Amino acid sequence: MHTSPTFRRETIDSDPPGSLLDVTLIADVTGNGRPDIVIGGKAGAANLFWYENPTWECHAIASAPELEAGGVSLDITGNGLPDIVGKPYAPERHVDIWFNESNG
């Protein structure tokens, strides 16, 4: 017999930076083995940011003009840390990469 999973909701930020937030990625930003949360949106001074697990402290990554929903986080550089790939809302035609240059 299978039991249904039980979930507990926890608000980690009641007033996040940016607005029109439509990018959500899970990545171990620091390389400490814990999954962190990366959020991005279409507007705001720091509309690409991440929350550090387990304290959920918010860290700015960049001001990324009009991020479109989607994106991906993976280690492009081979340094063991996730980089972030995203694209602005149309009609912009470029794709951006934010390289994670942390020391882990």
N, CA, C and O atoms as a GROMACS GRO file, in nm:
protein
  416
    1MET      N    1   0.084  -0.118   0.000
    1MET     CA    2   0.000   0.000   0.000
    1MET      C    3   0.090   0.125   0.000
    1MET      O    4   0.186   0.134   0.076
    2HIS      N    5   0.056   0.220  -0.086
    2HIS     CA    6   0.130   0.345  -0.094
    2HIS      C    7   0.060   0.451  -0.010
    2HIS      O    8  -0.063   0.462  -0.010
    3THR      N    9   0.139   0.527   0.061
    3THR     CA   10   0.082   0.638   0.135
    3THR      C   11   0.107   0.766   0.058
    3THR      O   12   0.209   0.779  -0.010
    4SER      N   13   0.018   0.857   0.068
    4SER     CA   14   0.033   0.986   0.001
    4SER      C   15   0.136   1.070   0.076
    4SER      O   16   0.138   1.071   0.198
    5PRO      N   17   0.222   1.139   0.002
    5PRO     CA   18   0.319   1.226   0.070
    5PRO      C   19   0.248   1.343   0.137
    5PRO      O   20   0.143   1.388   0.092
    6THR      N   21   0.307   1.390   0.242
    6THR     CA   22   0.256   1.507   0.314
    6THR      C   23   0.356   1.620   0.298
    6THR      O   24   0.476   1.601   0.318
    7PHE      N   25   0.307   1.736   0.261
    7PHE     CA   26   0.393   1.852   0.241
    7PHE      C   27   0.359   1.959   0.343
    7PHE      O   28   0.243   1.977   0.381
    8ARG      N   29   0.462   2.030   0.388
    8ARG     CA   30   0.447   2.142   0.480
    8ARG      C   31   0.493   2.267   0.407
    8ARG      O   32   0.606   2.271   0.358
    9ARG      N   33   0.409   2.367   0.399
    9ARG     CA   34   0.444   2.493   0.332
    9ARG      C   35   0.522   2.582   0.427
    9ARG      O   36   0.489   2.594   0.545
   10GLU      N   37   0.627   2.644   0.374
   10GLU     CA   38   0.707   2.740   0.450
   10GLU      C   39   0.740   2.857   0.359
   10GLU      O   40   0.796   2.837   0.251
   11THR      N   41   0.706   2.978   0.400
   11THR     CA   42   0.741   3.098   0.323
   11THR      C   43   0.883   3.137   0.360
   11THR      O   44   0.913   3.162   0.477
   12ILE      N   45   0.971   3.141   0.260
   12ILE     CA   46   1.111   3.176   0.289
   12ILE      C   47   1.140   3.323   0.264
   12ILE      O   48   1.244   3.373   0.308
   13ASP      N   49   1.051   3.394   0.194
   13ASP     CA   50   1.069   3.538   0.171
   13ASP      C   51   0.933   3.597   0.138
   13ASP      O   52   0.875   3.566   0.033
   14SER      N   53   0.882   3.682   0.224
   14SER     CA   54   0.750   3.741   0.202
   14SER      C   55   0.757   3.866   0.114
   14SER      O   56   0.653   3.919   0.075
   15ASP      N   57   0.878   3.913   0.082
   15ASP     CA   58   0.893   4.032  -0.003
   15ASP      C   59   1.020   4.018  -0.087
   15ASP      O   60   1.117   4.091  -0.065
   16PRO      N   61   1.022   3.924  -0.183
   16PRO     CA   62   1.144   3.901  -0.261
   16PRO      C   63   1.175   4.018  -0.353
   16PRO      O   64   1.086   4.093  -0.392
   17PRO      N   65   1.304   4.033  -0.389
   17PRO     CA   66   1.340   4.139  -0.484
   17PRO      C   67   1.284   4.109  -0.622
   17PRO      O   68   1.242   3.997  -0.651
   18GLY      N   69   1.284   4.209  -0.706
   18GLY     CA   70   1.236   4.190  -0.843
   18GLY      C   71   1.085   4.182  -0.848
   18GLY      O   72   1.018   4.190  -0.745
   19SER      N   73   1.034   4.165  -0.968
   19SER     CA   74   0.890   4.149  -0.986
   19SER      C   75   0.864   4.062  -1.109
   19SER      O   76   0.953   4.037  -1.190
   20LEU      N   77   0.741   4.016  -1.120
   20LEU     CA   78   0.703   3.924  -1.227
   20LEU      C   79   0.797   3.804  -1.229
   20LEU      O   80   0.854   3.769  -1.332
   21LEU      N   81   0.812   3.743  -1.112
   21LEU     CA   82   0.906   3.632  -1.093
   21LEU      C   83   0.851   3.505  -1.156
   21LEU      O   84   0.749   3.452  -1.113
   22ASP      N   85   0.919   3.457  -1.260
   22ASP     CA   86   0.869   3.340  -1.331
   22ASP      C   87   0.978   3.238  -1.365
   22ASP      O   88   0.957   3.149  -1.446
   23VAL      N   89   1.094   3.252  -1.303
   23VAL     CA   90   1.202   3.155  -1.319
   23VAL      C   91   1.230   3.093  -1.184
   23VAL      O   92   1.253   3.164  -1.086
   24THR      N   93   1.227   2.960  -1.176
   24THR     CA   94   1.260   2.889  -1.053
   24THR      C   95   1.351   2.773  -1.090
   24THR      O   96   1.313   2.686  -1.168
   25LEU      N   97   1.471   2.772  -1.033
   25LEU     CA   98   1.569   2.667  -1.059
   25LEU      C   99   1.619   2.613  -0.926
   25LEU      O  100   1.625   2.686  -0.828
   26ILE      N  101   1.655   2.488  -0.923
   26ILE     CA  102   1.716   2.427  -0.805
   26ILE      C  103   1.860   2.391  -0.843
   26ILE      O  104   1.883   2.323  -0.942
   27ALA      N  105   1.955   2.438  -0.763
   27ALA     CA  106   2.096   2.412  -0.791
   27ALA      C  107   2.176   2.428  -0.662
   27ALA      O  108   2.141   2.509  -0.577
   28ASP      N  109   2.281   2.350  -0.649
   28ASP     CA  110   2.373   2.364  -0.535
   28ASP      C  111   2.471   2.476  -0.569
   28ASP      O  112   2.582   2.450  -0.616
   29VAL      N  113   2.429   2.601  -0.546
   29VAL     CA  114   2.506   2.719  -0.587
   29VAL      C  115   2.644   2.723  -0.521
   29VAL      O  116   2.741   2.762  -0.586
   30THR      N  117   2.654   2.683  -0.395
   30THR     CA  118   2.779   2.693  -0.320
   30THR      C  119   2.866   2.568  -0.328
   30THR      O  120   2.983   2.572  -0.291
   31GLY      N  121   2.810   2.459  -0.377
   31GLY     CA  122   2.885   2.334  -0.383
   31GLY      C  123   2.897   2.264  -0.248
   31GLY      O  124   2.986   2.181  -0.229
   32ASN      N  125   2.806   2.296  -0.154
   32ASN     CA  126   2.812   2.235  -0.020
   32ASN      C  127   2.726   2.110  -0.008
   32ASN      O  128   2.712   2.055   0.102
   33GLY      N  129   2.667   2.065  -0.120
   33GLY     CA  130   2.584   1.946  -0.116
   33GLY      C  131   2.437   1.970  -0.086
   33GLY      O  132   2.359   1.875  -0.083
   34ARG      N  133   2.399   2.095  -0.063
   34ARG     CA  134   2.260   2.128  -0.032
   34ARG      C  135   2.197   2.202  -0.150
   34ARG      O  136   2.258   2.297  -0.201
   35PRO      N  137   2.080   2.162  -0.194
   35PRO     CA  138   2.016   2.233  -0.306
   35PRO      C  139   1.967   2.371  -0.263
   35PRO      O  140   1.897   2.386  -0.163
   36ASP      N  141   2.004   2.471  -0.340
   36ASP     CA  142   1.961   2.609  -0.318
   36ASP      C  143   1.852   2.642  -0.420
   36ASP      O  144   1.828   2.564  -0.512
   37ILE      N  145   1.788   2.756  -0.404
   37ILE     CA  146   1.679   2.797  -0.493
   37ILE      C  147   1.720   2.924  -0.566
   37ILE      O  148   1.756   3.024  -0.503
   38VAL      N  149   1.714   2.921  -0.699
   38VAL     CA  150   1.744   3.037  -0.783
   38VAL      C  151   1.613   3.089  -0.839
   38VAL      O  152   1.532   3.011  -0.890
   39ILE      N  153   1.591   3.221  -0.830
   39ILE     CA  154   1.467   3.284  -0.876
   39ILE      C  155   1.504   3.398  -0.971
   39ILE      O  156   1.602   3.469  -0.950
   40GLY      N  157   1.424   3.415  -1.075
   40GLY     CA  158   1.443   3.525  -1.168
   40GLY      C  159   1.310   3.581  -1.213
   40GLY      O  160   1.207   3.515  -1.204
   41GLY      N  161   1.313   3.706  -1.261
   41GLY     CA  162   1.190   3.769  -1.306
   41GLY      C  163   1.215   3.871  -1.415
   41GLY      O  164   1.327   3.885  -1.465
   42LYS      N  165   1.112   3.940  -1.451
   42LYS     CA  166   1.118   4.032  -1.563
   42LYS      C  167   1.161   4.174  -1.523
   42LYS      O  168   1.197   4.252  -1.612
   43ALA      N  169   1.159   4.209  -1.396
   43ALA     CA  170   1.190   4.347  -1.358
   43ALA      C  171   1.250   4.352  -1.219
   43ALA      O  172   1.241   4.257  -1.141
   44GLY      N  173   1.312   4.466  -1.188
   44GLY     CA  174   1.368   4.489  -1.056
   44GLY      C  175   1.518   4.509  -1.059
   44GLY      O  176   1.585   4.466  -1.153
   45ALA      N  177   1.569   4.573  -0.956
   45ALA     CA  178   1.712   4.603  -0.949
   45ALA      C  179   1.797   4.477  -0.943
   45ALA      O  180   1.904   4.472  -1.004
   46ALA      N  181   1.751   4.377  -0.872
   46ALA     CA  182   1.823   4.249  -0.865
   46ALA      C  183   1.720   4.139  -0.890
   46ALA      O  184   1.676   4.072  -0.798
   47ASN      N  185   1.683   4.122  -1.015
   47ASN     CA  186   1.575   4.029  -1.047
   47ASN      C  187   1.624   3.887  -1.075
   47ASN      O  188   1.544   3.802  -1.115
   48LEU      N  189   1.751   3.860  -1.055
   48LEU     CA  190   1.805   3.724  -1.057
   48LEU      C  191   1.879   3.706  -0.926
   48LEU      O  192   1.978   3.774  -0.900
   49PHE      N  193   1.832   3.613  -0.843
   49PHE     CA  194   1.887   3.598  -0.708
   49PHE      C  195   1.869   3.455  -0.663
   49PHE      O  196   1.801   3.376  -0.728
   50TRP      N  197   1.932   3.421  -0.548
   50TRP     CA  198   1.922   3.284  -0.498
   50TRP      C  199   1.911   3.283  -0.346
   50TRP      O  200   1.956   3.374  -0.277
   51TYR      N  201   1.847   3.175  -0.298
   51TYR     CA  202   1.830   3.155  -0.154
   51TYR      C  203   1.918   3.039  -0.111
   51TYR      O  204   1.914   2.931  -0.169
   52GLU      N  205   1.998   3.065  -0.008
   52GLU     CA  206   2.096   2.967   0.041
   52GLU      C  207   2.033   2.872   0.143
   52GLU      O  208   1.982   2.916   0.246
   53ASN      N  209   2.038   2.746   0.114
   53ASN     CA  210   1.989   2.641   0.202
   53ASN      C  211   2.093   2.616   0.311
   53ASN      O  212   2.211   2.603   0.275
   54PRO      N  213   2.062   2.609   0.439
   54PRO     CA  214   1.930   2.594   0.500
   54PRO      C  215   1.872   2.722   0.559
   54PRO      O  216   1.759   2.719   0.608
   55THR      N  217   1.946   2.835   0.557
   55THR     CA  218   1.896   2.956   0.623
   55THR      C  219   1.802   3.036   0.535
   55THR      O  220   1.726   3.119   0.585
   56TRP      N  221   1.804   3.013   0.404
   56TRP     CA  222   1.726   3.082   0.302
   56TRP      C  223   1.762   3.229   0.293
   56TRP      O  224   1.678   3.312   0.257
   57GLU      N  225   1.888   3.262   0.327
   57GLU     CA  226   1.936   3.398   0.307
   57GLU      C  227   1.938   3.428   0.157
   57GLU      O  228   1.981   3.346   0.076
   58CYS      N  229   1.890   3.547   0.121
   58CYS     CA  230   1.879   3.587  -0.018
   58CYS      C  231   2.009   3.653  -0.064
   58CYS      O  232   2.064   3.738   0.007
   59HIS      N  233   2.057   3.615  -0.183
   59HIS     CA  234   2.179   3.671  -0.242
   59HIS      C  235   2.148   3.716  -0.385
   59HIS      O  236   2.091   3.641  -0.463
   60ALA      N  237   2.186   3.838  -0.419
   60ALA     CA  238   2.167   3.888  -0.554
   60ALA      C  239   2.269   3.825  -0.649
   60ALA      O  240   2.384   3.803  -0.612
   61ILE      N  241   2.225   3.795  -0.770
   61ILE     CA  242   2.315   3.749  -0.876
   61ILE      C  243   2.336   3.861  -0.976
   61ILE      O  244   2.450   3.895  -1.007
   62ALA      N  245   2.226   3.918  -1.027
   62ALA     CA  246   2.239   4.020  -1.130
   62ALA      C  247   2.108   4.092  -1.152
   62ALA      O  248   2.002   4.049  -1.106
   63SER      N  249   2.118   4.202  -1.223
   63SER     CA  250   2.001   4.266  -1.281
   63SER      C  251   1.996   4.218  -1.425
   63SER      O  252   2.078   4.258  -1.507
   64ALA      N  253   1.901   4.134  -1.455
   64ALA     CA  254   1.892   4.069  -1.585
   64ALA      C  255   1.764   4.116  -1.653
   64ALA      O  256   1.655   4.074  -1.615
   65PRO      N  257   1.776   4.202  -1.753
   65PRO     CA  258   1.657   4.263  -1.813
   65PRO      C  259   1.554   4.161  -1.862
   65PRO      O  260   1.584   4.076  -1.945
   66GLU      N  261   1.434   4.172  -1.808
   66GLU     CA  262   1.317   4.098  -1.853
   66GLU      C  263   1.341   3.949  -1.878
   66GLU      O  264   1.319   3.900  -1.989
   67LEU      N  265   1.387   3.877  -1.777
   67LEU     CA  266   1.406   3.733  -1.793
   67LEU      C  267   1.277   3.663  -1.830
   67LEU      O  268   1.171   3.692  -1.773
   68GLU      N  269   1.284   3.573  -1.922
   68GLU     CA  270   1.170   3.494  -1.963
   68GLU      C  271   1.161   3.370  -1.875
   68GLU      O  272   1.262   3.325  -1.820
   69ALA      N  273   1.043   3.315  -1.863
   69ALA     CA  274   1.024   3.192  -1.787
   69ALA      C  275   1.112   3.082  -1.845
   69ALA      O  276   1.132   3.074  -1.966
   70GLY      N  277   1.163   3.000  -1.759
   70GLY     CA  278   1.251   2.891  -1.802
   70GLY      C  279   1.392   2.915  -1.754
   70GLY      O  280   1.413   2.971  -1.646
   71GLY      N  281   1.489   2.873  -1.831
   71GLY     CA  282   1.628   2.882  -1.793
   71GLY      C  283   1.676   2.747  -1.745
   71GLY      O  284   1.598   2.653  -1.728
   72VAL      N  285   1.806   2.738  -1.724
   72VAL     CA  286   1.864   2.612  -1.678
   72VAL      C  287   1.987   2.644  -1.594
   72VAL      O  288   2.054   2.746  -1.614
   73SER      N  289   2.016   2.556  -1.501
   73SER     CA  290   2.134   2.569  -1.417
   73SER      C  291   2.214   2.441  -1.430
   73SER      O  292   2.164   2.333  -1.398
   74LEU      N  293   2.340   2.453  -1.476
   74LEU     CA  294   2.429   2.338  -1.490
   74LEU      C  295   2.572   2.388  -1.492
   74LEU      O  296   2.596   2.506  -1.516
   75ASP      N  297   2.666   2.300  -1.468
   75ASP     CA  298   2.808   2.335  -1.465
   75ASP      C  299   2.863   2.338  -1.607
   75ASP      O  300   2.897   2.235  -1.664
   76ILE      N  301   2.871   2.457  -1.663
   76ILE     CA  302   2.922   2.474  -1.799
   76ILE      C  303   3.074   2.480  -1.800
   76ILE      O  304   3.138   2.433  -1.894
   77THR      N  305   3.132   2.538  -1.695
   77THR     CA  306   3.277   2.562  -1.692
   77THR      C  307   3.359   2.446  -1.640
   77THR      O  308   3.480   2.443  -1.659
   78GLY      N  309   3.294   2.349  -1.576
   78GLY     CA  310   3.366   2.234  -1.522
   78GLY      C  311   3.432   2.260  -1.388
   78GLY      O  312   3.518   2.182  -1.345
   79ASN      N  313   3.392   2.368  -1.318
   79ASN     CA  314   3.450   2.398  -1.188
   79ASN      C  315   3.372   2.334  -1.073
   79ASN      O  316   3.402   2.356  -0.956
   80GLY      N  317   3.270   2.253  -1.107
   80GLY     CA  318   3.191   2.186  -1.005
   80GLY      C  319   3.076   2.268  -0.949
   80GLY      O  320   3.005   2.221  -0.861
   81LEU      N  321   3.057   2.389  -0.999
   81LEU     CA  322   2.950   2.477  -0.952
   81LEU      C  323   2.855   2.510  -1.067
   81LEU      O  324   2.899   2.523  -1.181
   82PRO      N  325   2.726   2.524  -1.038
   82PRO     CA  326   2.630   2.549  -1.145
   82PRO      C  327   2.637   2.692  -1.198
   82PRO      O  328   2.646   2.788  -1.121
   83ASP      N  329   2.632   2.704  -1.329
   83ASP     CA  330   2.617   2.833  -1.396
   83ASP      C  331   2.470   2.845  -1.435
   83ASP      O  332   2.397   2.746  -1.430
   84ILE      N  333   2.426   2.963  -1.474
   84ILE     CA  334   2.286   2.984  -1.506
   84ILE      C  335   2.274   3.037  -1.649
   84ILE      O  336   2.345   3.130  -1.688
   85VAL      N  337   2.186   2.976  -1.726
   85VAL     CA  338   2.159   3.019  -1.863
   85VAL      C  339   2.016   3.071  -1.869
   85VAL      O  340   1.924   3.005  -1.821
   86GLY      N  341   1.998   3.189  -1.928
   86GLY     CA  342   1.865   3.246  -1.940
   86GLY      C  343   1.853   3.333  -2.063
   86GLY      O  344   1.952   3.365  -2.129
   87LYS      N  345   1.731   3.370  -2.092
   87LYS     CA  346   1.703   3.452  -2.209
   87LYS      C  347   1.603   3.560  -2.172
   87LYS      O  348   1.506   3.533  -2.102
   88PRO      N  349   1.626   3.683  -2.219
   88PRO     CA  350   1.528   3.788  -2.197
   88PRO      C  351   1.399   3.761  -2.273
   88PRO      O  352   1.396   3.684  -2.369
   89TYR      N  353   1.294   3.826  -2.228
   89TYR     CA  354   1.165   3.821  -2.295
   89TYR      C  355   1.179   3.870  -2.439
   89TYR      O  356   1.256   3.962  -2.466
   90ALA      N  357   1.105   3.809  -2.532
   90ALA     CA  358   1.106   3.852  -2.672
   90ALA      C  359   1.069   3.998  -2.679
   90ALA      O  360   0.989   4.042  -2.596
   91PRO      N  361   1.119   4.077  -2.771
   91PRO     CA  362   1.186   4.043  -2.894
   91PRO      C  363   1.339   4.037  -2.883
   91PRO      O  364   1.408   4.025  -2.985
   92GLU      N  365   1.393   4.044  -2.761
   92GLU     CA  366   1.538   4.031  -2.746
   92GLU      C  367   1.583   3.897  -2.805
   92GLU      O  368   1.514   3.796  -2.788
   93ARG      N  369   1.697   3.895  -2.873
   93ARG     CA  370   1.738   3.774  -2.942
   93ARG      C  371   1.864   3.712  -2.884
   93ARG      O  372   1.918   3.619  -2.944
   94HIS      N  373   1.913   3.760  -2.773
   94HIS     CA  374   2.036   3.704  -2.716
   94HIS      C  375   2.006   3.609  -2.601
   94HIS      O  376   1.900   3.615  -2.539
   95VAL      N  377   2.102   3.523  -2.572
   95VAL     CA  378   2.097   3.431  -2.459
   95VAL      C  379   2.213   3.467  -2.368
   95VAL      O  380   2.324   3.493  -2.416
   96ASP      N  381   2.191   3.470  -2.238
   96ASP     CA  382   2.295   3.508  -2.142
   96ASP      C  383   2.335   3.390  -2.055
   96ASP      O  384   2.255   3.301  -2.027
   97ILE      N  385   2.461   3.391  -2.012
   97ILE     CA  386   2.513   3.294  -1.916
   97ILE      C  387   2.572   3.372  -1.798
   97ILE      O  388   2.650   3.464  -1.817
   98TRP      N  389   2.533   3.333  -1.679
   98TRP     CA  390   2.594   3.387  -1.558
   98TRP      C  391   2.685   3.277  -1.503
   98TRP      O  392   2.639   3.173  -1.455
   99PHE      N  393   2.815   3.302  -1.511
   99PHE     CA  394   2.914   3.203  -1.469
   99PHE      C  395   2.933   3.210  -1.317
   99PHE      O  396   2.957   3.318  -1.263
  100ASN      N  397   2.923   3.098  -1.250
  100ASN     CA  398   2.943   3.090  -1.106
  100ASN      C  399   3.093   3.083  -1.081
  100ASN      O  400   3.156   2.979  -1.101
  101GLU      N  401   3.149   3.194  -1.036
  101GLU     CA  402   3.293   3.203  -1.014
  101GLU      C  403   3.327   3.197  -0.866
  101GLU      O  404   3.434   3.242  -0.825
  102SER      N  405   3.236   3.141  -0.785
  102SER     CA  406   3.261   3.123  -0.642
  102SER      C  407   3.374   3.025  -0.620
  102SER      O  408   3.412   2.951  -0.711
  103ASN      N  409   3.426   3.026  -0.500
  103ASN     CA  410   3.530   2.930  -0.464
  103ASN      C  411   3.471   2.802  -0.406
  103ASN      O  412   3.545   2.712  -0.367
  104GLY      N  413   3.340   2.793  -0.402
  104GLY     CA  414   3.273   2.674  -0.348
  104GLY      C  415   3.259   2.677  -0.201
  104GLY      O  416   3.205   2.584  -0.142
   0.00000   0.00000   0.00000
